[in-house]
Amino acid sequence: MYKRFLQLAPLVENRSIFLFGPRQTGKSTLLKTQFPEALFFNLLEADTFRELSTRPELLRERIEGQKKSLIVIDEIQKIPELLNEVHHLIEKDKSRKFILTGSSARSLKRKGTNLLGGRALSVRLHPLVSWELDFKKLEEVLLWGSLPGVVDSNMKKEDLKAYVGTYLQEEIRAEGLVRNLPAFSRFLEVAALCSGQQLNYAAVGSDARVNERTIKDYFQILIDTFLGRELLPFRKTKTRKSVAISKFYFFDTGVWNALLGRFMLSPKTREFGEALEHRIFHEICSYMEYKRKDEPLHFWRPQRQEAEVDFLVDGRVAIEVKSTAHIDKNDVKGIELLSEELKLQKKIIVCNESHPRVLNSGIKVFPYKHFCEKLWADEIFYG
């Protein structure tokens, strides 16, 4: 069992919480560890689901029959109607708090769903971050990802393949999110191929044999089920006009590799560099959300030049990711171009060099482990 960075006790003191995140990120384990005395309702249990879906008012009756101030409802999206009962119980007793977990926000976003009128805070649990993994060997994390069950497994390949299959069967089919499961399966394979790249809906649709409008909806399903995230381009530079098309990243390198059928990564390859970029994106997003920071995150790429900057935080911290073991002048081109457009507070390249150093231009070169250690010590964006 891993010590998680996310601590919910200070948050739930003041209000109820929606705890979102993909399956197997450890939501239930986290809650049982941090709140062993809470009253739990698991909607993945067949009998619990059957009883509460038939009579949602049973939830109120069972809660009011006990003197529990904290109630956990696992996978609330299975019965969105329960949110009306939760709302009523919160209004009736202000001291009563709920933690409502979910691996999909799709059904909760439907018209008319009671989202507690802003009375609940939204929090996301991610796969394990470097701080929780005690900065394990980079190659293992890039290949197998960091879902807790996979990290500890002796059958990582089989578990990841099962995860992809289980997702298709349980999340998509059970909730009726798509009508054509084979088409969605083809889409997942094509989406994995273009993860980390600018989205081209028409091209993805052509390869998956699905129309462009449906492809856009499929990508939204991945976002709503927390299996992926969109990264918007930064467009406020004046001299060099930026591209306008977003990128998309899968949430975990292990799941992404499983979708690609890739179970081997070699350093100094393009695939290794792409996986490292995905991993840094995961670390940054996790850090910003766990720390409750709301600074915008973008990438920057001018329309008429090949260079780009992978990540730009709040328009002031530029981060470029390279898999090389030695940074040269070609690797810094993107940050140097952006420096002509913006007054950057920090310029960082994350790479495979063995030691940190500072270039004459002021760009800091950080090995992956060094970057992650400084990130979670609050020294990248705020130090």
Protein Blocks (a to p, Z undefined) as FASTA:
>chain_A
ZZdfbdfklmmmmoccddeddehiommmmmmmmmmmbccddfkbmklmmmmmmmmmlmmm
mmmmpccfbdcdehkllmmmlmmmmmmmmmmmmmbccddddfbfklmmpghiaghhopac
cdddddddfklnoopafklmmmnopafklmmpcblmlmmmmmmmmmmmmmmmmnopafbl
mlmmmmmmmmmmmgoiacdfklmmmmnopafklmmmmmmmmmmnopaccddddfkbfklc
cdfbdcdddfbfklmmmmnopabdcehiaklmmmmmmmmmmmmmmmmmmnopabdcdddd
dfkbcbdcfbaghhlaccdddfbfbdcfklmmmmmmmmmmpccfbdcdddfbfbdcddfk
opacddfklmmmmmmnopmmmZZ
